[in-house]
Amino acid sequence: MSVTTVRLQAEVEQHLEAIAGRLHRSKGWVINQALLEYIEKQQREQERWQQTLEAMESAAQGKVVDANEVHSWLNSWGTENEQDAPRSGN
């Protein structure tokens, strides 16, 4: 495990100490947990952005599904005649 030094604002330090005390954990543990959550969130946002770019490119290439087909599919959910998800024509 590596060591990184961080300068914290006084207010952040006070909150950090309070949280660590409440959880009976070290400040380092709390910081690690917070950073892990932040990194995971950033990775999810990057993945969503990449998916958005891919979807935009797909739509620009005409790979789309008719809205009526989507509505029909959604309306079939939970019925005896549930349909397969519609696919683009291209």
Summary of the structure (lengths in Angstrom):
residues: 90
radius of gyration: 23.7
end to end distance: 50.2
largest distance: 61.6
contacts: 161
relative contact order: 0.07
helix: 64%
strand: 0%
